[in-house]
Amino acid sequence: MYKLKVMQLNANDESCKLVEWYFEEGDHVKQGDMIVSIETSKASKDIECEAPGILHRIAEEGDELEIGALMGYIFENEKEKADYFENKKNNQKQEMEMKITRLAEVLMQQEGISIKQVQELGKKVILKSDIEKLIGEKKNGNNGSDLQISKHQQMVAKLVSRSHSEIPSASLLMKIHFDKIAVAIQDFNNEYDRQIGITEVLIKILAELHTKFPLFYSHLKDENLLIPSQQPNIGVTMDLGKGLFIPVLKAEQTGSLQEIGDVMMDYKIKALRNNFKE
């Protein structure tokens, strides 16, 4: 289900007017179709459909909408459409126990506020101001409940906390110009058909500095005992939208930039697919 939202036409826009729908409710639309027209005080634009499917209009022609507000949905197929309206029907049954004003209902649809969230307010009459409060809590990350994380993310959190207590802290602020390195990286990628960047180069440098600065690769034990690492294993923090991962490149994987590039590409794919193994 694709959400059709109001886009920002100018940097100072806070709202816009929905001028005209080019398709009727329930029409089948194709990717690339001009589906709706919106305008601000300075500009107007026809919005292109980014996904094929069945149109369900929420906002009406003439409505004033905030930037990011929901104008409608594009259902992928009839089943998805039927499931949506079945859920909506069930929600309406629950709404009978309380009254939700029209403005509050529209705002709920635009911002993705569920009936369950509204019921938790414990009110018989739900106003627009109540929904605005829920939206504020949602944006601030305060939904009144703890966030459960996966076993993997628990391990990452434990590892990061442990590193703060065991790995010696040190920092160095230095301005470094990467102009020549950027050119060298481009030449390397062209010659060896790779896609490495500054990260891969930094991993290579850190691995080679192990023998020169061994204390930076050590960890603390029993508060007064420093244990040097026998080899430079380099941890890389990654977050590609599936959670935080800290895969490690073993010393034997850092022999060349080509090998580092291959390993990092494999790690990035695993991070995207969320299939790292502990």
C-alpha positions, 0 to 999 in steps of 0.5 A: 500500500503506497501512501500519497502524501503532500510534498513540499514545493518551496522551502517556506511552505507549511501547507497547500491546497488540493486543487483537483483529483485527476482520477476517481475513487477506485480508479486503476492508476499506472506509475507515472500518471499525473494523479492530483494537483496541489498549489501553495501561495507561490507555486502549483504542481501536478503530482506523479503516481509513483506506484501502480494500483487502485486509488483511494482518496482521503483528502477532498478537492479544496482541502487545506493540507499540511506538508506531509499530510496524507492525501490518499492510498494506492492499493496494490491489488483488490485484496489489499483494498478489501483488507483495508476497508475491513480493518476500517469497518472494525475500527468504526465499530470500536469508535461507537463507544466514543465520539471522534470529531471529523477534524480529529478523524481526518488528522488520524488518517493523515498521520497514521494514528490508530484507534487503539492509540486513541482508545488508550486516552480514555476519553469519550470525545476525541478532539483534534487537539487530542490527536495533535498531542498524540502526534507530538508524542510520536515525533518525540519518540514518547509513546508511553511504552518501552521499546523491545529490541531483538536479541541481536540488538541487545548483543550490540548494545552490550558490546558497545557498553562493554567497549566503553569500560574495557577499551582505553579512551583516546581522541585526536582532532585533526583537519585532514584534506582528502583531495589526493586520496579521493583521486587515488581512490578513483584511479584504484576503482577504475583500474581494479573495477572496485567500489571502495571509499574512504572507509575501506582506506581507513580500515587498511591504515588502521590494520597497518598501524597495529605493530606501531601502536599496539596499545590502541588495540588492547583492552582492559582487564580487572581495572589494572591489567592491559591485554594487547591484541595479537592481531588488528581486528577492525570493527565497523559500525553499520546502520543501513536502515535495518538496525545497528551492526558492528561486523569485524574484519579479521586481520587476514581480511585486511591484506589488500584494498581489494579484499577489504572492498569485497568483505565490506560489500558482503557486510553491507548486503548482509546489513541490508538483508538483516541476516548477520549471524552472531 
